[in-house]
Amino acid sequence: MAGSFIIMPILISFALSAVLGPFIIPLLKRLKAAQTVRDDGPSTHLKKTGTPTMGGILIMVSVAVTSVLYVKEYPKITPVLFLTLGFGLIGFLDDYIKVVLRRSMGLKPWQKMLLQLVVTGIFAYYLLHATDVSLTMRIPFMKGYFVDFGWLNIPLLFLVVIGTVNGTNFTDGLDGLASSVTVMVATFFTVAAVGTEAGIAPITCAVTGALLGFLLFNVHPASVFMGDTGSLALGGFVAACAYMMHMPLYLPIVGFIYVVEVLSVIIQVVYYKISGGKRIFKMAPLHHHFELCGWKETKVVAVFSIITAMLCLLAVLGI
């Protein structure tokens, strides 16, 4: 039984991601879907200019194909797959406009937010009307205790989903960072899904496998970046898993890096405005601050990944 719904989805998704890489990466190069690098960023990033982006396609295709093989037996995969692909498609549109059509802004902020609200709204409606999953939340480290926020459940869902997605998006800025952090989170959700019999283990395994395959091409020095295509898809996956298992309150623990990354941006922007141009961090998101403090890119990725791994282990104790 374990081989059918845990090991096999990981292997299938990993194989798809690893095999598709040598085909999709050259295609992205031919499309000239190249990464642009901020002039005010770390100087070591200048050599990344021209590296193909939109590699999140690898992750999305691998997860989608693997999930389809299991969705009939595990129907609760459907809302997780929807939120993953829904946000992934928003990211794909943004990337395509920016790097293929050469429009530097991509989707306008209001367009991106509107699409995110629509996708989240459909997910919320499906959750409430097509599944038996309630919006009550497990309280970490209090076994069997749940909290129900009543009429606030829906506003909180929108806040959690969109916040998680954008936190994941901000984490994608170094070779292998978002991939390494999220593979830990996906592994945690796999353990939780199996332990709670949530019925979504095949897709958590599929994401784990897809990320491991993607890391073959994304570790330093990266030959491809995931782009918004991948980071938004992963954010949707993380948020969907949390809600399918009543675990939004676990996100500040397992997704601690996402939280501090997005908070660093908010703090930087607010402080810059109220102080008349001063900065708290040398650069935001936070991973760039550590780079400018002298940390090597690989060290930042390793430290952030280790922190996530340890917090995921802590969260397992809290189930």
C-alpha positions in Angstrom: 0.0 0.0 0.0 2.8 2.4 0.9 4.4 1.8 -2.4 1.3 2.7 -4.4 0.4 6.1 -2.9 3.7 7.3 -1.4 6.8 6.0 -3.2 5.4 5.7 -6.7 4.1 9.3 -7.1 7.5 10.6 -5.9 9.3 8.4 -8.4 7.0 9.2 -11.3 7.0 12.9 -10.7 10.8 13.0 -10.2 11.3 11.0 -13.4 9.1 13.3 -15.4 10.8 16.4 -14.1 14.3 15.0 -14.7 13.5 13.8 -18.2 11.6 16.9 -19.3 14.3 19.3 -18.2 16.7 18.7 -21.1 13.8 19.3 -23.5 12.1 22.3 -21.9 15.2 24.3 -20.9 16.5 24.5 -24.5 13.0 25.4 -25.6 12.9 28.3 -23.1 16.3 29.4 -24.4 14.9 29.5 -28.0 12.0 31.5 -26.8 14.5 33.9 -25.2 12.7 33.6 -21.9 15.7 35.0 -20.1 16.0 36.2 -16.6 16.7 39.9 -16.0 18.7 40.9 -13.0 18.3 44.0 -10.8 21.1 46.5 -11.1 20.9 47.3 -7.4 21.3 43.7 -6.4 24.4 41.7 -5.4 27.0 42.0 -8.1 27.4 38.2 -8.2 23.9 38.0 -9.7 24.9 39.8 -12.9 26.2 36.6 -14.3 22.7 35.1 -14.0 21.5 37.5 -16.8 20.2 35.4 -19.7 19.5 32.2 -17.7 16.2 30.9 -18.8 13.2 31.3 -16.5 9.6 29.9 -16.5 11.1 26.6 -15.4 8.1 26.1 -13.1 6.5 24.5 -16.2 8.6 21.4 -15.3 7.1 21.3 -11.9 3.5 22.0 -13.0 3.5 19.3 -15.8 5.2 16.7 -13.6 2.7 17.3 -10.7 -0.4 17.4 -13.0 0.5 14.2 -14.9 1.3 12.3 -11.7 -1.9 13.6 -10.0 -4.2 12.6 -12.8 -3.0 9.0 -12.3 -4.3 9.1 -8.7 -7.2 11.5 -8.7 -10.0 8.9 -9.3 -8.9 7.0 -6.2 -8.0 10.2 -4.2 -10.6 12.8 -5.2 -9.4 15.3 -2.5 -6.4 15.8 -4.8 -8.6 18.0 -7.0 -8.8 21.2 -5.0 -5.0 21.0 -4.2 -4.2 20.5 -7.9 -6.6 23.3 -8.9 -5.0 25.9 -6.6 -1.5 24.8 -7.6 -2.2 25.0 -11.4 -4.4 28.1 -11.0 -1.7 30.2 -9.4 0.9 28.6 -11.6 -1.0 29.8 -14.7 -1.2 33.3 -13.2 2.6 33.2 -12.8 3.0 31.8 -16.3 1.0 34.7 -17.8 3.1 37.2 -15.8 6.4 35.5 -16.9 5.3 35.2 -20.5 4.4 38.9 -20.7 7.6 40.0 -19.1 10.2 37.7 -20.7 8.7 36.6 -24.0 6.6 39.6 -25.0 9.3 41.9 -23.5 6.9 44.0 -21.4 8.9 44.6 -18.3 6.0 45.0 -15.9 4.3 41.8 -16.8 0.7 41.7 -15.5 -0.4 44.9 -13.9 -0.6 44.7 -10.1 -4.4 45.0 -10.1 -4.6 42.3 -12.8 -2.5 39.9 -10.8 -4.4 40.6 -7.6 -7.8 40.2 -9.4 -6.7 36.8 -10.8 -5.5 35.7 -7.4 -8.8 36.6 -5.8 -10.7 34.8 -8.5 -8.7 31.6 -8.1 -8.9 31.7 -4.3 -12.6 32.3 -4.5 -13.2 29.3 -6.7 -11.1 27.2 -4.3 -13.1 28.4 -1.3 -16.4 27.7 -3.1 -15.3 24.2 -4.0 -14.1 23.5 -0.5 -17.4 24.6 1.0 -19.8 23.1 -1.5 -18.0 20.0 -3.1 -16.1 18.5 -0.2 -16.6 17.6 3.4 -13.6 19.7 4.5 -14.5 22.3 7.0 -12.6 25.6 7.7 -11.8 24.7 11.3 -8.1 24.8 12.1 -6.0 22.4 14.1 -4.2 24.1 17.1 -0.5 23.1 17.0 0.7 21.0 19.9 -2.8 20.6 21.2 -3.9 17.2 19.9 -7.5 17.0 19.0 -8.2 20.7 19.5 -9.6 22.8 16.7 -10.5 26.5 16.5 -13.4 27.9 14.4 -13.3 31.6 13.6 -16.9 31.6 12.3 -17.7 34.4 9.8 -14.0 35.3 9.7 -13.1 31.9 8.2 -13.6 33.1 4.6 -11.6 36.4 4.9 -8.9 34.5 6.7 -8.8 31.9 3.9 -8.2 34.7 1.3 -5.6 36.3 3.6 -3.8 33.0 4.2 -3.8 31.8 0.6 -2.7 35.0 -1.0 -0.2 35.7 1.7 1.3 32.3 1.4 1.5 32.5 -2.4 3.2 35.8 -2.3 5.6 34.8 0.5 6.7 31.8 -1.6 7.1 34.2 -4.6 9.4 36.5 -2.6 11.5 33.4 -1.5 12.4 32.7 -5.1 15.5 34.8 -5.6 18.5 32.5 -5.2 19.6 29.3 -7.0 17.6 26.5 -5.4 16.2 28.5 -2.5 12.4 28.2 -3.1 12.9 24.7 -4.4 14.9 23.5 -1.3 12.7 25.2 1.2 9.4 24.0 -0.4 10.6 20.4 -0.8 10.9 20.3 3.0 7.4 21.7 3.4 6.0 19.2 0.9 7.7 16.4 2.8 6.1 17.7 6.0 2.7 17.7 4.3 3.3 14.2 3.0 3.9 13.0 6.6 0.9 14.9 7.8 -1.3 13.6 5.0 -0.4 10.0 5.7 -0.7 10.4 9.4 -4.1 12.0 9.3 -5.4 10.0 6.3 -6.3 13.2 4.6 -6.5 11.7 1.1 -4.0 14.0 -0.6 -0.7 12.1 -0.1 -0.3 11.4 -3.8 -0.1 15.1 -4.7 2.2 16.0 -1.8 4.5 13.2 -3.0 4.2 14.4 -6.6 5.3 17.9 -5.6 8.2 16.4 -3.5 9.4 14.4 -6.5 8.9 17.2 -9.0 11.0 19.6 -6.9 13.8 17.0 -6.4 13.9 16.6 -10.2 13.8 20.3 -10.7 16.7 20.8 -8.3 18.9 18.9 -10.7 18.8 22.0 -12.9 18.1 24.7 -10.3 20.9 24.2 -7.7 23.8 26.6 -7.9 24.8 27.5 -10.6 21.3 27.2 -11.9 20.7 26.4 -15.6 17.0 27.4 -15.2 14.9 29.4 -12.8 11.3 28.6 -11.8 10.0 32.1 -12.3 6.6 33.2 -11.1 5.3 30.2 -12.9 6.8 27.9 -10.3 6.8 30.1 -7.2 3.1 31.0 -7.4 2.2 27.4 -8.1 4.2 26.2 -5.1 2.5 28.8 -2.9 -0.9 27.6 -4.1 0.1 24.0 -3.3 1.3 24.9 0.2 -1.9 26.9 1.0 -4.2 24.3 -0.4 -2.5 21.5 1.6 -2.8 23.5 4.8 -6.6 24.0 4.3 -7.2 20.4 3.2 -5.7 19.2 6.5 -7.0 22.0 8.7 -3.4 23.3 9.2 -3.3 27.0 8.4 -2.0 27.6 11.9 1.0 25.4 11.0 2.1 27.7 8.2 4.0 30.2 10.4 6.0 27.2 11.6 6.8 25.2 8.4 6.6 28.3 6.2 8.6 30.5 8.5 11.0 31.4 5.7 8.1 32.5 3.5 6.8 34.6 6.4 10.1 36.4 7.2 10.7 37.0 3.5 7.4 38.8 2.9 7.7 40.6 6.2 11.1 41.9 5.3 9.7 43.4 2.1 6.8 45.0 4.0 9.0 46.4 6.8 11.5 47.7 4.2 8.9 49.6 2.2 7.0 51.0 5.2 10.2 52.1 7.0 11.6 53.6 3.7 8.4 55.8 3.4 8.1 56.9 7.0 11.8 57.6 7.5 12.3 59.6 4.3 14.4 57.1 2.4 16.2 55.1 5.1 16.4 51.3 5.0 16.4 48.7 7.8 17.8 45.9 5.5 20.6 46.4 3.0 18.1 44.9 0.5 14.8 43.1 0.6 13.7 40.3 0.4 15.7 39.1 3.3 17.9 36.6 1.5 19.5 39.5 -0.5 20.3 41.3 2.8 22.4 38.3 4.0 24.1 38.2 0.6 25.1 41.9 0.9 26.3 41.1 4.4 28.9 38.8 2.9 27.1 35.4 2.9 27.6 33.3 -0.2 24.5 32.4 -2.1 24.9 28.7 -1.3 25.2 29.5 2.4 22.0 31.4 2.5 20.2 28.5 0.7 21.7 26.0 3.1 20.8 27.9 6.3 17.3 28.7 5.1 16.7 25.1 4.2 18.1 23.8 7.5 15.9 26.2 9.4 12.9 24.9 7.4 13.8 21.3 8.0 14.1 21.7 11.7 10.8 23.6 12.0 9.1 20.9 9.9 10.3 18.3 12.4 9.0 20.5 15.2 5.7 20.8 13.5 5.4 17.0 13.1 5.5 16.8 16.9 2.7 19.3 17.0 0.3 17.2 15.0 
